[in-house]
Amino acid sequence: MIRLFKSLITSSLVIVMISGCSDEIEKTTLTDEEKQKVIHIQNPFTDPVIKLSPVNSETPLVFGIQSCKVYEAKVIQGVIVEWELIIKPDFYPFGHRCTRQKMHLLKDDELFVETCTQAFGAGGGCITSGKYRTTDGIHWERESDSGEWEVYNKHNHSE
C-alpha cells in the first residue's frame, strides 16, 4: 500500500486537510512547499480522478490511474489521506513502460479501466495488459484472453 500521507506537518495542516479545499489552503500560514504537499495528496495523478457512486453506499469512491496502476483513495471525513494500489500490470522480467491507460465511467456507473505496457525497444503490442470493471469498487472483474469477464482479486498487490 502506498503511504502518501505519513504525518501532519503542523496543526494548521490538519485544518487544511479537513477543509479539503485549495482556496482554503491559500488562506493558511503554510509555506508554499507545505501547500503543494497538501494539494499533491488530494490528487497526485496526471489524469483526472474518477468518482464512482455505488448504489449501496452513501460514500462515493475515488480512483486514480498512473503508470498503468490503479489506486483507490482512502478518505477520512471527506478528505483524501492516502492512495492504495489496487490494480497493477502483471509481472514482466525485463524493462517495460506504460504506453496506454484509460479509466472512465460507463453507463450504469460502471468504472472501466484499460492498461497496456510495452517492452523497451519493442514495437507493436502490449506485453502486459488488462481490461477491468467494477460497479461498486469492491468486486472487480478482468477480461480474460477469451473475452470472458472473470473475478479479479484487487488486494494482491504491493508497491
DSSP file (Angstrom, degrees, kcal/mol; ACC not computed):
  #  RESIDUE AA STRUCTURE BP1 BP2  ACC     N-H-->O    O-->H-N    N-H-->O    O-->H-N    TCO  KAPPA ALPHA  PHI   PSI    X-CA   Y-CA   Z-CA
    1    1 A M              0   0    0      0, 0.0     2,-0.3     0, 0.0    83,-0.2   0.000 360.0 360.0 360.0 135.4    0.0    0.0    0.0
    2    2 A I        -     0   0    0     81,-0.5     2,-0.7     1,-0.1    81,-0.3  -0.601 360.0-155.1 -77.5 135.6    1.3    3.4   -0.9
    3    3 A R        +     0   0    0     -2,-0.3     3,-0.1     1,-0.2    79,-0.1  -0.824  30.2 155.0-112.6  90.5    1.6    5.8    2.0
    4    4 A L  S    S+     0   0    0     -2,-0.7     2,-0.7     1,-0.2    -1,-0.2   0.716  71.0  55.1 -83.6 -22.2    1.4    9.3    0.6
    5    5 A F        +     0   0    0     -3,-0.2    -1,-0.2     1,-0.2     3,-0.1  -0.888  60.1 149.0-115.6 101.0    0.2   10.7    3.9
    6    6 A K        -     0   0    0     -2,-0.7     2,-0.3     1,-0.4    -1,-0.2   0.830  65.1 -10.0-102.7 -41.3    2.6    9.8    6.7
    7    7 A S        -     0   0    0      0, 0.0    -1,-0.4     0, 0.0     2,-0.3  -0.993  67.3-104.0-156.0 157.4    2.4   12.7    9.2
    8    8 A L        -     0   0    0     -2,-0.3     3,-0.1     1,-0.1     4,-0.0  -0.657  22.2-148.2 -84.6 141.3    0.9   16.1    9.5
    9    9 A I  S    S-     0   0    0     -2,-0.3     2,-0.3     1,-0.2    -1,-0.1   0.944  72.9 -13.8 -76.9 -49.7    3.4   18.9    9.2
   10   10 A T  S >> S-     0   0    0      1,-0.1     4,-1.0     0, 0.0     3,-0.6  -0.906  71.6 -98.4-144.3 171.8    1.8   21.4   11.6
   11   11 A S  H 3> S+     0   0    0     -2,-0.3     4,-1.3     1,-0.2     3,-0.2   0.816 122.4  59.6 -65.3 -27.9   -1.5   21.8   13.3
   12   12 A S  H 3> S+     0   0    0      1,-0.2     4,-2.0     2,-0.2    -1,-0.2   0.813  96.5  61.1 -69.3 -27.5   -2.6   24.2   10.6
   13   13 A L  H <> S+     0   0    0     -3,-0.6     4,-2.7     1,-0.2    -1,-0.2   0.865  98.9  56.9 -65.0 -34.9   -2.1   21.4    8.1
   14   14 A V  H  X S+     0   0    0     -4,-1.0     4,-2.3    -3,-0.2    -1,-0.2   0.929 106.5  49.2 -59.8 -45.5   -4.8   19.5    9.9
   15   15 A I  H  X S+     0   0    0     -4,-1.3     4,-1.9     1,-0.2    -1,-0.2   0.911 111.5  49.1 -61.1 -42.8   -7.2   22.4    9.4
   16   16 A V  H  X S+     0   0    0     -4,-2.0     4,-2.4     1,-0.2     5,-0.5   0.914 110.1  50.8 -63.2 -43.9   -6.3   22.5    5.7
   17   17 A M  H  < S+     0   0    0     -4,-2.7    -2,-0.2     1,-0.2    -1,-0.2   0.896 108.9  51.4 -63.3 -40.2   -6.8   18.7    5.3
   18   18 A I  H  < S+     0   0    0     -4,-2.3    -1,-0.2     1,-0.2    -2,-0.2   0.895 111.4  47.3 -65.1 -38.7  -10.2   18.9    7.0
   19   19 A S  H  < S-     0   0    0     -4,-1.9    -2,-0.2    -5,-0.2    -1,-0.2   0.889  85.2-165.7 -70.2 -37.3  -11.4   21.7    4.7
   20   20 A G     <  +     0   0    0     -4,-2.4     2,-0.4     1,-0.2    -3,-0.1   0.736  43.8 123.6  62.6  23.6  -10.0   19.8    1.6
   21   21 A C     >  -     0   0    0     -5,-0.5     4,-1.7     1,-0.1     3,-0.2  -0.966  59.9-147.2-124.8 129.8  -10.3   23.0   -0.5
   22   22 A S  H  > S+     0   0    0     -2,-0.4     4,-1.6     1,-0.2    -1,-0.1   0.815 101.5  58.3 -66.3 -28.8   -7.5   24.6   -2.4
   23   23 A D  H  > S+     0   0    0      1,-0.2     4,-0.7     2,-0.2    -1,-0.2   0.908 107.2  47.7 -63.9 -40.2   -9.0   28.1   -1.8
   24   24 A E  H >> S+     0   0    0     -3,-0.2     3,-0.6     1,-0.2     4,-0.5   0.851 105.4  59.7 -67.5 -34.1   -8.7   27.4    2.0
   25   25 A I  H >< S+     0   0    0     -4,-1.7     3,-1.3     1,-0.2     5,-0.3   0.907 101.0  54.6 -59.5 -42.0   -5.2   26.2    1.5
   26   26 A E  H 3< S+     0   0    0     -4,-1.6    -1,-0.2     1,-0.3    -2,-0.2   0.765 103.3  56.9 -64.5 -25.4   -4.2   29.6    0.1
   27   27 A K  H << S+     0   0    0     -4,-0.7    -1,-0.3    -3,-0.6    -2,-0.2   0.569  92.2  91.4 -83.2  -9.2   -5.6   31.4    3.2
   28   28 A T  S << S-     0   0    0     -3,-1.3     7,-0.0    -4,-0.5   -15,-0.0  -0.209  84.0-117.8 -83.3 174.4   -3.4   29.4    5.6
   29   29 A T  S    S+     0   0    0     -2,-0.0    -1,-0.1     2,-0.0    -3,-0.1   0.175  70.1 129.7 -95.3  16.4    0.1   30.3    7.0
   30   30 A L        -     0   0    0     -5,-0.3     2,-0.0   -18,-0.1    -2,-0.0  -0.348  64.5-109.2 -67.4 151.6    1.6   27.2    5.4
   31   31 A T     >  -     0   0    0      1,-0.1     4,-2.4    -2,-0.0     5,-0.2  -0.335  32.7-105.0 -71.3 164.6    4.7   27.6    3.4
   32   32 A D  H  > S+     0   0    0      1,-0.2     4,-2.1     2,-0.2     5,-0.2   0.884 123.3  53.5 -58.9 -38.4    4.4   27.2   -0.4
   33   33 A E  H  > S+     0   0    0      2,-0.2     4,-1.8     1,-0.2    -1,-0.2   0.916 109.0  47.7 -63.6 -43.3    6.1   23.8   -0.1
   34   34 A E  H  > S+     0   0    0      1,-0.2     4,-1.9     2,-0.2    -2,-0.2   0.894 110.3  52.7 -65.2 -39.8    3.6   22.6    2.6
   35   35 A K  H  X S+     0   0    0     -4,-2.4     4,-2.2     1,-0.2    -1,-0.2   0.909 108.3  50.6 -61.2 -42.6    0.6   23.9    0.4
   36   36 A Q  H  X S+     0   0    0     -4,-2.1     4,-2.6     1,-0.2    -1,-0.2   0.864 106.8  54.6 -65.7 -36.0    1.9   21.9   -2.5
   37   37 A K  H  X S+     0   0    0     -4,-1.8     4,-2.0     2,-0.2    -1,-0.2   0.919 109.1  47.8 -62.5 -43.0    2.2   18.7   -0.4
   38   38 A V  H  X S+     0   0    0     -4,-1.9     4,-1.6     2,-0.2    -2,-0.2   0.934 113.8  46.4 -63.7 -46.5   -1.4   19.0    0.7
   39   39 A I  H  X S+     0   0    0     -4,-2.2     4,-1.6     1,-0.2    -2,-0.2   0.901 110.8  53.6 -62.8 -40.9   -2.6   19.6   -2.9
   40   40 A H  H  < S+     0   0    0     -4,-2.6    -1,-0.2     1,-0.2    -2,-0.2   0.870 105.5  53.1 -64.1 -37.4   -0.5   16.7   -4.1
   41   41 A I  H  < S+     0   0    0     -4,-2.0    -1,-0.2     1,-0.2    -2,-0.2   0.896 106.3  53.8 -63.9 -39.4   -2.0   14.3   -1.6
   42   42 A Q  H  < S+     0   0    0     -4,-1.6    -1,-0.2     1,-0.3    -2,-0.2   0.878 134.3   0.4 -65.2 -38.1   -5.5   15.2   -2.8
   43   43 A N     <  +     0   0    0     -4,-1.6    -1,-0.3     1,-0.0    -2,-0.2  -0.639  62.8 165.9-153.9  90.4   -4.7   14.4   -6.5
   44   44 A P        +     0   0    0      0, 0.0     2,-0.2     0, 0.0    -4,-0.1   0.340  51.9 101.9 -85.8   8.1   -1.2   13.1   -7.3
   45   45 A F        -     0   0    0      2,-0.1    21,-0.1     1,-0.1     4,-0.1  -0.593  65.6-145.8 -99.8 153.4   -2.2   11.9  -10.8
   46   46 A T  S    S+     0   0    0     19,-0.3    -1,-0.1    -2,-0.2    20,-0.1   0.816  90.1  61.9 -81.3 -32.3   -1.7   13.5  -14.2
   47   47 A D  S    S-     0   0    0     18,-0.6    18,-0.2     1,-0.1    -2,-0.1  -0.599 104.0 -91.8 -87.4 154.6   -5.0   12.1  -15.4
   48   48 A P        -     0   0    0      0, 0.0    17,-0.2     0, 0.0     2,-0.1  -0.309  41.3-116.1 -62.9 148.8   -8.3   13.2  -13.7
   49   49 A V        -     0   0    0     15,-0.1     2,-0.4    -4,-0.1    15,-0.2  -0.490  25.5-132.9 -80.2 159.0   -9.5   11.1  -10.9
   50   50 A I  E     -A   63   0A   0     13,-2.7    13,-2.7    -2,-0.1     2,-0.5  -0.943   7.6-148.8-117.6 134.6  -12.9    9.3  -11.2
   51   51 A K  E     -A   62   0A   0     -2,-0.4     2,-0.5    11,-0.2    11,-0.2  -0.913  11.7-165.8-104.2 124.2  -15.6    9.4   -8.6
   52   52 A L  E     -A   61   0A   0      9,-3.1     9,-3.4    -2,-0.5    83,-0.0  -0.934   5.9-160.7-109.5 129.0  -17.8    6.2   -8.5
   53   53 A S        -     0   0    0     -2,-0.5    -2,-0.0     7,-0.2    83,-0.0  -0.789  14.6-153.5-111.7  87.2  -21.1    6.4   -6.6
   54   54 A P    >   -     0   0    0      0, 0.0     3,-1.4     0, 0.0    82,-0.1  -0.256  18.3-125.5 -60.9 146.7  -22.1    2.8   -5.8
   55   55 A V  T 3  S+     0   0    0     80,-0.3    81,-0.1     1,-0.3    54,-0.0   0.878 108.0  45.9 -59.8 -41.9  -25.8    2.2   -5.3
   56   56 A N  T 3  S+     0   0    0      2,-0.0     2,-0.4     0, 0.0    -1,-0.3   0.108 103.2  78.6 -93.4  22.8  -25.4    0.5   -1.9
   57   57 A S    <   -     0   0    0     -3,-1.4     0, 0.0     1,-0.1     0, 0.0  -0.991  57.5-158.4-134.9 138.6  -23.0    3.1   -0.5
   58   58 A E  S    S+     0   0    0     -2,-0.4    -1,-0.1     1,-0.1    -3,-0.0   0.748  83.2  68.5 -79.4 -24.9  -23.5    6.6    0.9
   59   59 A T  S    S-     0   0    0     -6,-0.0     2,-0.1     1,-0.0    -1,-0.1  -0.838  81.5-132.3-103.0 125.2  -19.9    7.5    0.3
   60   60 A P        -     0   0    0      0, 0.0     2,-0.3     0, 0.0    -7,-0.2  -0.405  20.8-131.0 -69.1 151.8  -18.6    7.9   -3.3
   61   61 A L  E     -A   52   0A   0     -9,-3.4    -9,-3.1    -2,-0.1     2,-0.4  -0.800  14.4-148.3-102.8 146.8  -15.3    6.1   -4.1
   62   62 A V  E     -A   51   0A   0     -2,-0.3    11,-2.9    11,-0.3     2,-0.3  -0.963  14.4-174.2-121.6 132.5  -12.4    7.9   -5.8
   63   63 A F  E     -AB  50  72A   0    -13,-2.7   -13,-2.7    -2,-0.4     2,-0.3  -0.939   4.0-172.5-127.0 146.8  -10.0    6.3   -8.2
   64   64 A G  E     - B   0  71A   0      7,-2.3     7,-3.0    -2,-0.3     2,-0.4  -0.938   8.3-152.3-132.8 157.7   -6.8    7.5   -9.9
   65   65 A I  E     + B   0  70A   0     -2,-0.3   -18,-0.6     5,-0.2     2,-0.3  -0.996  20.9 156.7-134.4 138.0   -4.5    5.9  -12.5
   66   66 A Q  E >   + B   0  69A   0      3,-2.3     3,-1.7    -2,-0.4    -2,-0.0  -0.929  69.6   1.0-159.0 135.0   -0.9    6.5  -13.2
   67   67 A S  T 3  S-     0   0    0     -2,-0.3     3,-0.1     1,-0.3    32,-0.1   0.862 128.6 -58.9  54.5  40.0    1.8    4.3  -14.9
   68   68 A C  T 3  S+     0   0    0      1,-0.2     2,-0.4    20,-0.1    -1,-0.3   0.672 113.6 119.6  64.2  20.1   -0.8    1.7  -15.7
   69   69 A K  E <   -B   66   0A   0     -3,-1.7    -3,-2.3    19,-0.2     2,-0.4  -0.950  54.4-145.6-115.9 136.8   -1.6    1.3  -11.9
   70   70 A V  E     -BC  65  87A   0     17,-2.5    16,-3.0    -2,-0.4    17,-1.6  -0.859  15.9-168.7-105.0 134.5   -5.0    2.0  -10.4
   71   71 A Y  E     -BC  64  85A   0     -7,-3.0    -7,-2.3    -2,-0.4     2,-0.4  -0.912  12.1-147.1-122.3 147.2   -5.3    3.5   -6.9
   72   72 A E  E     -BC  63  84A   0     12,-2.6    12,-2.9    -2,-0.3    -9,-0.2  -0.953  24.4-121.3-113.4 134.3   -8.2    3.9   -4.6
   73   73 A A  E     - C   0  83A   0    -11,-2.9     2,-0.6    -2,-0.4   -11,-0.3  -0.480  12.4-144.3 -73.2 139.8   -8.5    6.9   -2.3
   74   74 A K  E     - C   0  82A   0      8,-3.0     7,-2.9    -2,-0.2     8,-1.1  -0.942  25.6-163.0-101.2 120.9   -8.7    6.4    1.4
   75   75 A V  E     - C   0  80A   0     -2,-0.6     2,-0.5     5,-0.2     5,-0.2  -0.892  17.5-173.8-116.5 133.7  -11.0    9.1    2.7
   76   76 A I  E >  S- C   0  79A   0      3,-2.7     3,-1.6    -2,-0.4    -2,-0.0  -0.990  80.2 -17.2-124.4 121.6  -11.4   10.3    6.3
   77   77 A Q  T 3  S-     0   0    0     -2,-0.5    -1,-0.1     1,-0.3     3,-0.1   0.868 130.1 -50.8  51.1  42.6  -14.2   12.9    6.9
   78   78 A G  T 3  S+     0   0    0      1,-0.2     2,-0.4   -58,-0.0    -1,-0.3   0.544 116.4 112.0  79.8   7.0  -14.3   13.7    3.2
   79   79 A V  E <   -C   76   0A   0     -3,-1.6    -3,-2.7     0, 0.0     2,-0.5  -0.950  68.7-125.1-118.7 132.2  -10.6   14.2    2.9
   80   80 A I  E     +C   75   0A   0     -2,-0.4    -5,-0.2    -5,-0.2     3,-0.1  -0.612  32.9 169.8 -73.2 122.6   -8.2   12.0    0.9
   81   81 A V  E     -     0   0A   0     -7,-2.9     2,-0.3    -2,-0.5    -1,-0.2   0.618  61.4  -7.8-110.8 -18.7   -5.4   10.9    3.2
   82   82 A E  E     -C   74   0A   0     -8,-1.1    -8,-3.0   -78,-0.1     2,-0.4  -0.978  59.1-122.3-166.3 168.3   -3.7    8.3    1.1
   83   83 A W  E     -C   73   0A   0    -81,-0.3     2,-0.5    -2,-0.3   -81,-0.5  -0.985  21.0-152.5-122.9 127.4   -4.0    6.2   -2.1
   84   84 A E  E     -C   72   0A   0    -12,-2.9   -12,-2.6    -2,-0.4     2,-0.4  -0.859  18.9-124.6-102.7 130.4   -4.0    2.4   -2.0
   85   85 A L  E     +C   71   0A   0     -2,-0.5   -14,-0.2   -14,-0.2    72,-0.2  -0.583  39.7 160.9 -70.3 124.9   -2.7    0.4   -5.0
   86   86 A I  E     +     0   0A   0    -16,-3.0     2,-0.4    -2,-0.4    70,-0.3   0.637  61.6  28.6-120.8 -24.2   -5.5   -1.9   -6.2
   87   87 A I  E     +C   70   0A   0    -17,-1.6   -17,-2.5    68,-0.1    -1,-0.4  -0.995  62.3 163.8-139.7 133.2   -4.5   -2.9   -9.8
   88   88 A K        -     0   0    0     -2,-0.4   -19,-0.2   -19,-0.2   -20,-0.1  -0.963  43.6 -83.6-141.6 161.3   -1.1   -3.1  -11.4
   89   89 A P        -     0   0    0      0, 0.0     3,-0.1     0, 0.0    41,-0.1  -0.220  54.3 -94.8 -62.2 153.4    0.3   -4.7  -14.5
   90   90 A D        -     0   0    0      1,-0.1    37,-0.0    39,-0.1     2,-0.0  -0.243  55.7 -80.6 -61.8 157.6    1.3   -8.4  -14.5
   91   91 A F        +     0   0    0     -3,-0.1    -1,-0.1     2,-0.0    -3,-0.0  -0.333  48.1 178.4 -62.6 139.1    4.9   -9.2  -13.8
   92   92 A Y        -     0   0    0     -3,-0.1     4,-0.1     2,-0.1    36,-0.0  -0.964  23.1-145.5-141.9 128.0    7.3   -8.9  -16.6
   93   93 A P  S    S+     0   0    0      0, 0.0     2,-0.2     0, 0.0     3,-0.1   0.641  75.6  57.9 -74.8 -13.9   11.0   -9.6  -16.0
   94   94 A F  S    S-     0   0    0      1,-0.1    -2,-0.1    26,-0.0     0, 0.0  -0.642 100.8 -66.9-114.5 170.9   12.5   -7.1  -18.4
   95   95 A G        +     0   0    0     -2,-0.2    25,-2.0    24,-0.1     2,-0.3  -0.248  62.5 154.1 -58.1 135.7   12.3   -3.3  -18.8
   96   96 A H  E     -D  119   0B   0     23,-0.3     2,-0.3    -4,-0.1    23,-0.2  -0.964  24.7-151.8-154.8 167.5    8.9   -2.0  -19.9
   97   97 A R  E     -D  118   0B   0     21,-2.3    21,-2.7    -2,-0.3     2,-0.5  -0.975  31.1 -97.7-144.7 158.1    6.8    1.1  -19.7
   98   98 A C  E     +D  117   0B   0     -2,-0.3    19,-0.3    19,-0.2     3,-0.1  -0.644  38.9 170.4 -75.5 122.9    3.1    2.0  -19.7
   99   99 A T  E     +     0   0B   0     17,-2.6     2,-0.3    -2,-0.5    18,-0.2   0.613  64.5  20.7-109.1 -18.2    2.1    3.0  -23.2
  100  100 A R  E     +D  116   0B   0     16,-1.7    16,-1.9     2,-0.0     2,-0.3  -0.963  57.2 167.0-154.5 134.4   -1.7    3.3  -22.7
  101  101 A Q  E     +D  115   0B   0     -2,-0.3     2,-0.4    14,-0.2    14,-0.2  -0.978   5.5 177.6-147.0 135.7   -4.0    3.7  -19.8
  102  102 A K  E     +D  114   0B   0     12,-2.7    12,-2.5    -2,-0.3     2,-0.3  -0.996   4.2 173.2-136.9 141.2   -7.7    4.6  -19.8
  103  103 A M  E     +D  113   0B   0     -2,-0.4     2,-0.3    10,-0.2    10,-0.2  -0.927  19.5 139.1-148.1 122.8  -10.2    4.9  -17.0
  104  104 A H  E     -D  112   0B   0      8,-2.3     8,-2.9    -2,-0.3     2,-0.4  -0.989  48.8 -99.4-158.0 163.4  -13.7    6.2  -17.3
  105  105 A L  E     -D  111   0B   0     -2,-0.3     6,-0.2     6,-0.2     2,-0.2  -0.727  33.6-163.3 -88.2 134.4  -17.3    5.6  -16.2
  106  106 A L  E >>  -D  110   0B   0      4,-3.6     4,-0.9    -2,-0.4     3,-0.7  -0.434  43.3 -58.5 -99.5-178.5  -19.6    3.7  -18.5
  107  107 A K  G >4 S+     0   0    0      1,-0.2     3,-0.6     2,-0.2    -1,-0.3  -0.175 123.0  30.3 -57.2 157.7  -23.4    3.6  -18.3
  108  108 A D  G 34 S-     0   0    0      1,-0.2    -1,-0.2    -3,-0.1    -2,-0.0   0.801 131.0 -73.1  60.2  32.4  -24.9    2.4  -15.1
  109  109 A D  G <4 S+     0   0    0     -3,-0.7     2,-0.6     1,-0.2    -1,-0.2   0.899  82.9 158.4  51.2  48.4  -22.0    3.8  -13.0
  110  110 A E  E <<  -D  106   0B   0     -4,-0.9    -4,-3.6    -3,-0.6     2,-0.5  -0.917  34.9-142.2-102.2 123.1  -19.6    1.1  -14.2
  111  111 A L  E     -DE 105 134B   0     23,-3.0    23,-1.7    -2,-0.6     2,-0.4  -0.739  19.1-165.9 -85.6 128.1  -15.9    2.0  -13.8
  112  112 A F  E     -DE 104 133B   0     -8,-2.9    -8,-2.3    -2,-0.5     2,-0.4  -0.958   6.7-175.2-120.1 132.4  -13.9    0.7  -16.8
  113  113 A V  E     -DE 103 132B   0     19,-2.6    19,-2.9    -2,-0.4     2,-0.4  -0.983   4.2-178.1-128.5 137.6  -10.0    0.5  -16.8
  114  114 A E  E     +DE 102 131B   0    -12,-2.5   -12,-2.7    -2,-0.4     2,-0.3  -0.997   7.6 179.1-135.3 132.2   -7.7   -0.5  -19.7
  115  115 A T  E     -DE 101 130B   0     15,-2.5    15,-1.7    -2,-0.4     2,-0.3  -0.915   9.3-174.5-130.9 157.6   -3.9   -0.7  -19.4
  116  116 A C  E     -DE 100 129B   0    -16,-1.9   -17,-2.6    -2,-0.3   -16,-1.7  -0.932   2.4-170.6-151.8 125.8   -1.1   -1.6  -21.8
  117  117 A T  E     -DE  98 128B   0     11,-2.9    10,-3.0    -2,-0.3    11,-1.1  -0.915   9.2-159.5-115.6 149.3    2.7   -1.9  -21.1
  118  118 A Q  E     -D   97   0B   0    -21,-2.7   -21,-2.3    -2,-0.4     8,-0.1  -0.968  22.6-110.3-129.9 141.2    5.3   -2.4  -23.8
  119  119 A A  E >   -D   96   0B   0     -2,-0.4     3,-1.9   -23,-0.2   -23,-0.3  -0.384  46.1 -95.1 -67.0 145.2    8.8   -3.8  -23.6
  120  120 A F  T 3  S+     0   0    0    -25,-2.0    -1,-0.1     1,-0.3     3,-0.1  -0.394 111.0  12.9 -59.9 134.3   11.6   -1.2  -24.1
  121  121 A G  T 3  S+     0   0    0      1,-0.3     2,-0.3    -2,-0.1    -1,-0.3   0.359 101.2 120.7  81.2  -5.9   12.7   -1.3  -27.7
  122  122 A A    <   -     0   0    0     -3,-1.9     2,-0.4     2,-0.1    -1,-0.3  -0.658  49.7-150.6 -92.0 146.4    9.7   -3.3  -28.9
  123  123 A G        +     0   0    0     -2,-0.3     2,-0.5    -3,-0.1    -4,-0.1  -0.857  57.4  12.1-109.1 150.5    7.3   -2.1  -31.4
  124  124 A G  S    S+     0   0    0     -2,-0.4    -2,-0.1    -6,-0.0     0, 0.0  -0.758  93.2  36.9 100.5-131.2    3.7   -3.1  -31.5
  125  125 A G  S    S-     0   0    0     -2,-0.5     2,-0.3     1,-0.1    -3,-0.0   0.184  75.4 -88.5 -74.2 179.5    1.6   -4.9  -29.0
  126  126 A C        -     0   0    0      1,-0.1    -8,-0.2    -8,-0.1     3,-0.2  -0.632  18.5-163.0 -85.6 137.2    1.3   -5.0  -25.2
  127  127 A I  S    S+     0   0    0    -10,-3.0     2,-0.4     1,-0.4    -9,-0.2   0.809  88.9  16.4 -87.0 -34.3    3.4   -7.4  -23.2
  128  128 A T  E    S+E  117   0B   0    -11,-1.1   -11,-2.9   -36,-0.0    -1,-0.4  -0.999  81.3 150.1-132.8 139.1    1.1   -7.0  -20.2
  129  129 A S  E     -E  116   0B   0     -2,-0.4     2,-0.3   -13,-0.2   -13,-0.2  -0.959  15.7-174.1-155.5 170.1   -2.4   -5.5  -20.5
  130  130 A G  E     -E  115   0B   0    -15,-1.7   -15,-2.5    -2,-0.3     2,-0.4  -0.943  19.7-149.1-170.2 149.8   -5.7   -5.7  -18.9
  131  131 A K  E     +E  114   0B   0     12,-0.3    12,-2.6    -2,-0.3     2,-0.3  -0.998  29.2 178.3-121.9 127.5   -9.3   -4.6  -19.0
  132  132 A Y  E     -EF 113 142B   0    -19,-2.9   -19,-2.6    -2,-0.4     2,-0.3  -0.897   7.6-176.6-129.8 154.5  -11.1   -4.3  -15.7
  133  133 A R  E     +EF 112 141B   0      8,-2.0     8,-2.2    -2,-0.3     2,-0.3  -0.996   6.3 169.7-151.5 153.8  -14.5   -3.2  -14.5
  134  134 A T  E     -EF 111 140B   0    -23,-1.7   -23,-3.0    -2,-0.3     6,-0.1  -0.977  21.3-166.7-156.2 151.8  -16.5   -2.7  -11.3
  135  135 A T  S    S+     0   0    0      4,-0.5   -80,-0.3    -2,-0.3     5,-0.1   0.512  96.7  28.6-112.8 -13.6  -19.8   -1.2  -10.3
  136  136 A D  S    S-     0   0    0      3,-0.5     4,-0.1   -82,-0.1   -26,-0.1   0.446  97.4-120.4-126.9  -2.9  -19.1   -1.0   -6.5
  137  137 A G  S    S+     0   0    0      2,-0.3     3,-0.1     1,-0.1    -3,-0.0   0.358 102.9  69.9  78.5  -7.7  -15.3   -0.6   -6.2
  138  138 A I  S    S+     0   0    0      1,-0.3     2,-0.7    16,-0.0    16,-0.3   0.809  90.8  51.6-105.0 -51.1  -15.2   -3.8   -4.2
  139  139 A H  S    S-     0   0    0     14,-0.1    -4,-0.5    15,-0.0    -3,-0.5  -0.825  72.7-176.5 -96.2 115.5  -16.0   -6.5   -6.7
  140  140 A W  E     -FG 134 152B   0     12,-0.7    12,-2.7    -2,-0.7     2,-0.3  -0.810  11.0-159.9-111.9 151.6  -13.7   -6.3   -9.8
  141  141 A E  E     -FG 133 151B   0     -8,-2.2    -8,-2.0    -2,-0.3     2,-0.4  -0.958   3.4-155.6-126.6 149.4  -13.7   -8.3  -13.0
  142  142 A R  E     -FG 132 150B   0      8,-2.8     8,-2.6    -2,-0.3     2,-0.4  -0.979  24.3-117.5-123.6 138.1  -10.9   -8.7  -15.5
  143  143 A E  E     - G   0 149B   0    -12,-2.6   -12,-0.3    -2,-0.4     6,-0.2  -0.599  32.2-140.6 -75.5 128.0  -11.4   -9.7  -19.1
  144  144 A S    >   -     0   0    0      4,-3.5     3,-1.7    -2,-0.4    -1,-0.1  -0.251  29.0 -97.7 -80.2 172.7   -9.8  -13.0  -19.9
  145  145 A D  T 3  S+     0   0    0      1,-0.3    -1,-0.1     2,-0.1    -2,-0.1   0.776 126.5  55.3 -61.0 -26.3   -7.9  -13.8  -23.2
  146  146 A S  T 3  S-     0   0    0      2,-0.1    -1,-0.3     1,-0.0     3,-0.1   0.476 122.0-107.0 -86.7  -1.8  -11.1  -15.5  -24.4
  147  147 A G  S <  S+     0   0    0     -3,-1.7     2,-0.3     1,-0.3    -2,-0.1   0.467  77.3 131.4  92.2   1.2  -13.1  -12.3  -23.8
  148  148 A E        -     0   0    0     -5,-0.0    -4,-3.5     1,-0.0     2,-0.5  -0.626  59.7-120.8 -86.3 146.3  -15.0  -13.6  -20.7
  149  149 A W  E     -G  143   0B   0     -2,-0.3     2,-0.3    -6,-0.2    -6,-0.2  -0.784  35.4-174.6 -89.1 126.4  -15.2  -11.5  -17.6
  150  150 A E  E     -G  142   0B   0     -8,-2.6    -8,-2.8    -2,-0.5     2,-0.1  -0.861  33.9 -89.8-121.0 153.6  -13.6  -13.2  -14.6
  151  151 A V  E     -G  141   0B   0     -2,-0.3     2,-0.4   -10,-0.2   -10,-0.3  -0.366  42.0-159.0 -60.4 136.3  -13.5  -12.3  -10.9
  152  152 A Y  E     -G  140   0B   0    -12,-2.7     2,-0.9    -2,-0.1   -12,-0.7  -0.985  12.3-141.1-123.6 126.1  -10.3  -10.3  -10.1
  153  153 A N    >   -     0   0    0     -2,-0.4     3,-0.7     1,-0.2   -14,-0.1  -0.764  16.4-172.4 -88.1 106.4   -8.9  -10.0   -6.6
  154  154 A K  T 3  S+     0   0    0     -2,-0.9     3,-0.4   -16,-0.3    -1,-0.2   0.600  71.7  69.9 -76.2 -12.2   -7.7   -6.4   -6.3
  155  155 A H  T 3   +     0   0    0      1,-0.2    -1,-0.2   -68,-0.0   -68,-0.1   0.037  68.8  92.8 -99.6  27.6   -6.0   -6.8   -2.9
  156  156 A N  S <  S+     0   0    0     -3,-0.7     2,-0.3   -70,-0.3    -1,-0.2   0.312  70.7  95.3 -95.8   9.0   -3.0   -9.0   -4.1
  157  157 A H        +     0   0    0     -3,-0.4     2,-0.3   -72,-0.2   -72,-0.1  -0.713  39.8 172.0-114.0 150.7   -0.7   -6.0   -4.7
  158  158 A S              0   0    0     -2,-0.3   -74,-0.0  -157,-0.1   -72,-0.0  -0.968 360.0 360.0-142.2 156.7    2.0   -4.1   -3.0
  159  159 A E              0   0    0     -2,-0.3    -2,-0.0   -74,-0.0  -157,-0.0   0.474 360.0 360.0 -83.6 360.0    4.2   -1.4   -4.5
